Amino acid sequence: MAGQDAIGWRQRPGFYVGMMLASFGAIAGLKLSGAIPAPIGFILLAGAMLWMIPLVRTGMEKQKRCGVLSPAVVRYNRRFMLASFGYMLGLGLAVWLNDRFDLAGVVAFAVALLPVIPTLAMVWTMARYLVEEDDEYLRHRAMIANLVGLGAVLSVGCFYGFLETFELVPHVPGWWAVPIWAIGMGAGQGWMALRNRERAEG
Amino acid sequence: MKNRLKVLRAERDWTQGDLAERLDISRQSINAIETGRYDPSLPLAFKIADLFGLAIEEIFFRDQP
């Protein structure tokens, strides 16, 4: 569409998805190669999460242009962004506390919950969206994206787990499931958006 | 499942947005249904049929009749 063509790359959510994925990939590479210590990795990850802000903003503008910015989508975007920041904050705080203090017992359990609570908020956000979304096609798309995210977690987790069992790769904490799920879900949405690129109306 | 939603819409000179507004769904949903990428639920199919004053089977068809 002519209107779409006139939109600059800074207004395209795909650009920010790409930047976030590239950032995650670069940080994971640096961490796995041992080039950076864990605390620096978390700080960089928290920084990379800031791509969420322009991503959500441009995504909502695009949804508005396409006429799919339902009230449920607005609530979902806001809740998910807050939960994502809470996750990074909780994760960074938990790792920082674990590095500096000899955590054990109930305290260690409580600290471990710091990143888990925002993760549960993400799951709740998705569940609420599926309940609140009145548009069945948008709900269907959200469910497909969730399945792609789940597939990414299962396949990457299983494959990496076996590589780890065969001592081919270093150990990676299980919490990586959350970013992989989010990346998979985003990839699912991107794939559907690409596939469903709307034709110009006659 | 095939349908003639686009034809019915064109006969009334409605845009996808017009039809979406009348059905209280997103324009993307109309696009997906028209192009056969998404089959509507029975309640939505009834809603579409009611809007055009037709029976469901006059709008939606089996792939292999």
Contacts between the chains, C-beta under 8 A, distances in Angstrom:
chain1	res1	chain2	res2	distance
A	66	B	26	7.7
A	66	B	27	6.6
A	66	B	28	5.8
A	67	B	17	6.0
A	67	B	20	6.5
A	67	B	26	5.8
A	67	B	27	4.0
A	67	B	28	7.0
A	68	B	26	4.3
A	68	B	27	7.0
A	68	B	28	4.9
A	70	B	26	6.8
A	134	B	24	7.7
A	135	B	25	5.1
A	135	B	26	5.0
A	135	B	29	5.9
A	136	B	25	7.6
A	136	B	29	7.4
A	136	B	40	7.2
A	136	B	41	5.5
A	136	B	44	6.1
A	137	B	25	7.0
A	137	B	26	6.6
A	137	B	28	6.6
A	137	B	29	3.7
A	137	B	32	5.5
A	137	B	33	7.6
A	137	B	38	5.4
A	137	B	40	7.9
A	138	B	26	6.0
A	138	B	28	7.3
A	138	B	29	7.1
A	140	B	38	6.7
A	195	B	37	7.8
A	196	B	28	7.2
A	196	B	31	7.3
A	196	B	32	6.4
A	196	B	37	6.3
A	198	B	28	7.1
A	198	B	31	5.1
A	199	B	31	7.7
A	199	B	35	7.6
A	201	B	15	5.8
A	201	B	16	5.8
A	202	B	10	7.7
